[in-house]
């Protein structure tokens, strides 16, 4: 017997209940309180990758800048200081705290009548129907319940940028039977349940950590600090050394630190990274090895001290295979790299898989305001993710309220040679001018977050101070930190003067000049 179909209606249908979607929903409902949202997610609880992440994970950055704009994640400041001995700006939420925080937020929005939440359900991307309103479909994972949704405004796709973690992503290389391969989740579980080696056990376990991202860093620190594994019993296979943001560094280590350093170094990436290191913003694992990648991991001095205790580090690129032959383990690497052999041993060797893509999963998201009926959520600025989503919701609500400075948007589009005589809609202006953050590419691509910040201030209202004051009042934004200066007008001035040297086109440089003129009220902000 086929399940009955429940018919729903809403203003926005949001797919995915991770940190990105929830930050977007929160700001949207704050700006447009009468809006009705339907939220669909595969997981049994809100939180996205946090639902499946390893239990010893915490936020890399302070809790002050994560979550949703309307609700503190760090908790009561006096309680933190007096009872926990933690300054609010040093609080890093645990997995348990984050999941409870997101669940409470969703529960409150459901109770308010603004949100309908459907966990353990899957959206059908192939079942969209366009009539006077757009009709979508989703179903429970077991197929016992089916739903159609009439959406008045937009479908919001919040899963394109989802964080890929080891527990959900098998390694992309061959592993022979007989090899012990653990995810960080399994490492935690085995230790908590007593099957991982503890002190005074007759058989040792030796650990080989695979990967160079924050998950691998967390795992190394957990092995040393919590499990008390000796440094000599840990090996670390690092495909490529990475630059890290220093948690105790100055406020310059924010979302615009790297593009601004590139600007100051006239596009020289090595010089930009060296300058950031000299300022205490960047850290590296080994002072004798220059990192070749930067993916925004945030590291503390205490963590770095633990990581530097590991002396057996293998740097031969990515692992391509782990084979077992008569007790000898052979770890293969890429072309022109010698394999690494581990001879037979009475010790138990456990590999820890930390090689999943993480927050940069390889999905290219070009257009965010796709059409009048669809938008996609993606980073606008460097992590943390929350402020980018809040900004997208603020722009969407300004579009709905008719507050966007469309005349200025059209002026920018004409300067950028985008307009061909047609008058663009409000959504078209956002589609052309609001671009997603780029992790890799040429120098202009790496600086897109600077122009995006300028575009936000210029478009969200005719008066750029409106966007600036909104940023200052938003707990997710670096602008909320006392004394923080955006420097955006100076950045635009440099881009206008030296943009050609950096690889920008003539029409892009003209846009920088126009943006600078509008944002002059923010010169010292």
Buried (B, 14 or more C-beta within 10 A) or exposed (E): EEEEEEEBBBBBBBBBBBBBBBBBBBBBBBBBEEBBBBBBBBBEBBBBBBBBBBEBBBBBBBBBBBBBBBBBBBBEBEEBEEEEEBEBEBBBBBBEBBBBBBBEBBEEBEEEEBBBBBBBBBBBEEEBEEEEEBBBBBBBEEEEBBBBBBBBBBBBBBBBBBBBBBBBBEBEBEBEEEBBBBBBBBBBBBBEEEEBBEEEEEEBBBBBBBBBBBBBBBBBBBBBEEBEBEBEBBBBBBBEBBBBBBBEBEEBBBBBBBBBBBBBBEBBBEBBBBBBBEBEBBBBBEEEEEBEEBBBBBBBEEBBEBBEEBEEBBBBBBBBBBBBEEEEBBBBBEEEBEBBEBEEEEEEBBBBBBBBBBBBEEEEBEBBBBBBBBBBBBBBBBBBBBBBBBBBBBBBBBBBEEBBBBEBBBBBBBBBEBBEEEEBBBBBBBBBBBBBBBBEEEBBBBBBBBBBBBBBBBBBBBEBEBBBBBBBEBBBBBBBBEEBEBBBBBBBBBBBEBBEEBEBEEEBBBBBBBBBEBBEEBEEB
